[in-house]
Amino acid sequence: MLRGDFHMHTWHSNDCATPPKSLIKRALKVGLTCIAVTDHNQIDGALAVRELAPSQLKVIVAEEIKTPFGEITGLFLNERVPPGLSPEETCCAIKEQGGLVSIPHPYDRVRYSPLNESQLSTILPYIDIVEVFNSRTTLLRDNDRAKALAEKHGLVQGAGSDAHSTMELGQVAVIMPFFNDQGDFLASLREARIVGKRSSPLVHLISTLNKLRSKYLRFSYSH
């Protein structure tokens, strides 16, 4: 059986400072054998992790994409999906390259990034996976609502730590059968057992500090 975590970031996201090598080292230490690297609006981090990872760590190239109405995750990508497209256009761009559409933390009231109910309804035919457990979701009932959404529409349930630091890896384990490709992945994920615990709300400070650091570095380079 695989131990998966399908939501995490590297220093290619402006709110994370984790180098790909450090992410791999920590993932192996906590027993993960399959990960999806979901940097914001690009896939460079995921490609770097896939290239550096040993054979015992399966790496899915993914991207957490910002739309004008919230975020959508594309899994099994070959090319970057640009931010700023409509939710429907984003889903189509993912599907056109054979990827899978996943909805991250759909009801998290503490964040500004979730899609609203109207947008979720619009793209429902495109959705493959709903993230029903996110370790950074502060209120448990928000994860419960995500699970209810998946069950109502018969959608595959996924989970991730949403790690923006190495210490957050290990908060989630998706125990699932081995798979070969996207189709196998969905079938395997339907049989999965999710084991997870919430991260401390203080981890959001890590993201905030990293954003400030990124802004400072960009300012320094421009001057």
N, C-alpha and C positions, 0 to 999 in steps of 0.2 A: 504493500500500500504506500501511496505517496503522502507526504505531509506538505500541504501547500499554504501559501499566503499570497493573495492575488491583488495586493494594493500596497505599494511602497515607493519611496523616492530616493534619488541620489542627488549629488550636488549639481546636477543638470537642471534641477528645479530651484527657483530662486529662494524658496523657503526651506531649503535643506542643505546641509554641508557634508553629507556622507559620500566619501569617494567610493567608486564601484568596488575596489578591492576590499574595503572595510565592510561593505554590505555583504559581499560574498563570504568573508570570514565569519561574520556574525550569524548569517543564515545557516551555515554549516554547523556552527557551534550549538545553535538551538535546535538542530535536528530537522531543518527544512530541506526538502528534496525537490520542490517545485515552487518557483516564484514568478510573479508577474511584476515587472518594473514599470511603474506608471507615472513617469515624470510629467510635469505640467507642460502641455503644448509642444512636446517634442519627444523623440525616441532615441536620441544620442546616448543617454544613460543606459537604457535598456540594451542597446547594441553593444556597448562597452562591457556591461555585465555578462552578456551572453558569450562574448569573445573570451573573457577572462575566466569564466566559471569552469570548474572541473566537471567531468562527465557525470558525477553523481548528483549534480544540481541542475535540474531542468529549468531553463529560463524562457519565459514568454515575453516577447517584445510587445509592449503596450504603451498607452498614452492616455492621460487624463486631460480631456480637451475642454477648453472654456468656450461656451456659446454665449450669446447675449442673454440667455435665460437660465444659465446654470451649466453644470459639468456633466460630461458623458465620457465613459472610458471605452476605448477600443482595444481589444485583445487580439493577438496574432497578427500584428501589423507588419507590412513590408516597407511602408512609407509613412512619413509624418502627415497627420491630418492638421491643416491650419486652424488656429482658433478664429473665432468671430463668425463662423458660419451658423446658420439657423440649426436648431436641434435636428430637424429632418435632414438637412443637407449634411450634417455631421454624421448621422447614422448611415446615410447613403455612401459617403466617402469611406467609411469603415467597411461596409458590406462589399463595395466595389473591389476591394483588395482581399476579399475572402476572410475578413476579420469578424469578430463577435462584438456585439454591443452590450455593455454592462452599465448599469446605473449605480453610481457610488453614493453612499449615504443619502438616500432620496428624501428623508424626512427630518434631517438633522436641523433642529431649530436654532442651534447656536451658530451655524455657519450661514454665509450669504450665498454659497455656491449651489445648493440643491435646486433641481428643476421644480417648478410649481405643478400643481395637479393638472392644470390645463395642458401644459407642455408634455407631461407624462402620458396623458391620454392621446395626444397627437402622434407620439412616436411609439406607442404601444406595439404596433405590428412589427417594429424593427428590433425590439428588445429581446435579447437572448438570456440575460442574467440580471438578477437584482442582488445587490450587495445587502444581505440581510443582517450581517454583523460587521461593524466597523469599530475597531478598538478606540478610536478617537471620538466616537459619538458619545457625548456626555450623558444623555438621558436614555436609559434602557428602553423606555417605551417608544422612542424614535426608531430604534432597531426593530422593535416588535411590529411597528407599523410597516416597515419595509418587508418583513417576513409575511405579514398579512397580504400585502400587495402581490408578492410572488405567488403565494398560495391561491389567491383569488383568480389569477390569470394563468396559472399553471406554468409559471416561469421558473427557470433553474435558479437555485439559490447559491450565492457566493459569499465570500468573506475575506477580509484583509485587515492587517494591523494599521494600514495607512501610515506606516513608519516614516518619520522625518528625521529620525536619529537611530543609531544602531541598537540602543537599549530598548527600543519599542518592538524590535523583531522578537518573535517568540510569544507575543501576546495572543496570536491566533494560529491554529493549525486546522487545515481542512484535510481530513483523512479520507482519501479517495483511491479508487483503483487506478492502475497505470493507464495511460492513453497514448495514442500515436499522433493524432491530428485534431483539428477543431471539432469535427463531428464526434470523435471519441471523447474529447474533453467534456463536451456537454453531457454525453451519456454517463461518463464517469462522475461528473459533478452532481448529477441527479442521485447518485448512490452515496454521496459524501456524508460524513458526519463532521459537524463544525464544533470545535472546541475553542472557546475564546474568553478573554477577560478584558475589561476596559482598562485603558491607560489612564494615568492620572490626568485630570484637566490641565495640570501645569505643563504638560508636553506642548500645549499650544503656544506657550511662551518661547519654546525653541524655534518654532516656525516664525514667530514675530521677530525674534532677534536675528534670524537668518535673513529675513526680508530687509531689515535695516542694514545688515552687513552688506547685502547685495547692492542696495542703493548707494551706500557709502563708497563701495568699490567702483561702481559705475561712475559716480561723481568724480572720484579721484582720477580714474583713467581719462575722463573727458577734460580734465584740467591739468 
